[in-house]
Amino acid sequence: MACIEIHRNRTFVHLVSLGYDVSGSTFRSEIRETRSPTSRLIASIDIDLVEDGSTGELRLSLDNSITGSIGDNVGFMDILREEGGEPYSVLETPLVVCFTDFPTQPTPDS
């Protein structure tokens, strides 16, 4: 199963291209324990439009202060577009996210 990797104690940044103009739109993204939108929330991801949104690109980011405290190994991420006060998923199904510890780098002493 392929997944989006998020390393604990590292800032996560991921660009997403929706392929259509999203100017003026509001988005939010959440990682939850299961695919259900009512399951336990693991983390909320910040979303910014790239430039003015006309290219359809979004910048998703999650700060290292948040990734460091995530104890789960797997979660499910959805991207929601707010319209008329209601959230609508822009994905067919939530994406699988894997949380991993960042590999340590060898030191000259090892």
C-alpha positions in Angstrom: 0.0 0.0 0.0 1.5 3.3 -1.1 1.3 6.2 1.3 2.3 9.8 1.8 5.2 9.8 4.3 5.3 12.3 7.1 8.4 12.1 9.3 8.0 12.8 13.0 9.9 15.9 14.2 10.2 17.3 10.7 8.1 19.9 8.9 5.9 18.4 6.2 5.4 20.3 3.0 3.5 18.9 0.0 2.3 20.5 -3.2 -1.0 19.4 -4.7 -2.3 20.3 -8.1 -6.1 20.1 -8.5 -6.0 21.0 -12.2 -8.5 23.8 -12.0 -8.7 27.4 -10.9 -9.3 27.6 -7.1 -9.0 31.4 -6.7 -10.9 32.7 -3.8 -11.6 29.2 -2.4 -11.1 28.0 1.2 -9.7 24.6 1.9 -8.8 22.6 4.9 -7.2 19.2 5.4 -7.4 16.7 8.2 -5.6 13.5 9.0 -7.9 11.1 10.8 -7.6 7.6 12.4 -9.8 5.9 9.7 -11.4 7.0 6.4 -14.5 8.1 8.3 -14.8 11.9 8.6 -16.0 11.4 12.2 -13.1 9.3 13.4 -10.5 10.7 15.8 -8.6 13.7 14.5 -4.8 13.1 14.4 -3.7 16.5 12.9 -5.0 19.4 10.9 -2.9 20.5 7.9 -2.4 24.1 6.9 -3.3 24.9 3.3 -2.3 27.9 1.3 -3.1 28.7 -2.3 0.0 28.8 -4.5 0.2 32.4 -5.9 -3.4 33.4 -6.4 -4.9 29.9 -6.9 -5.5 30.2 -10.6 -3.1 27.3 -11.3 -5.0 25.0 -9.0 -2.0 24.4 -6.8 -2.2 24.1 -3.0 0.6 24.0 -0.5 0.0 21.7 2.4 2.1 22.0 5.5 2.4 20.5 8.9 4.8 22.0 11.4 7.5 19.9 13.2 6.0 20.8 16.5 2.9 18.9 15.5 4.6 15.9 13.7 6.7 15.3 16.7 3.8 14.5 19.0 2.0 12.1 16.6 2.0 8.6 18.0 0.0 6.9 15.3 1.7 5.0 12.5 -1.0 5.4 9.8 -3.8 7.9 9.2 -6.1 9.0 6.4 -5.9 12.5 4.9 -8.7 14.3 3.1 -8.8 17.7 1.5 -12.0 19.6 1.9 -13.2 22.7 -0.1 -15.6 24.9 1.8 -18.6 26.1 -0.2 -21.7 27.8 1.3 -20.4 26.9 4.7 -20.3 23.1 3.9 -17.2 21.0 3.4 -16.9 19.0 0.2 -14.1 16.5 -0.4 -11.9 17.1 -3.4 -10.6 13.6 -3.3 -12.4 10.4 -4.3 -11.2 8.8 -1.1 -8.9 9.9 1.7 -5.2 9.3 1.1 -3.2 6.9 3.3 -0.5 8.7 5.4 2.4 6.9 7.1 4.1 8.5 10.1 7.7 7.4 10.4 10.7 8.4 12.5 13.3 10.3 10.5 16.3 8.0 9.9 19.3 9.0 11.9 22.4 10.1 10.0 25.6 8.2 10.7 28.2 10.1 12.5 32.0 10.0 12.1 32.2 8.0 15.4 29.9 5.2 14.2 
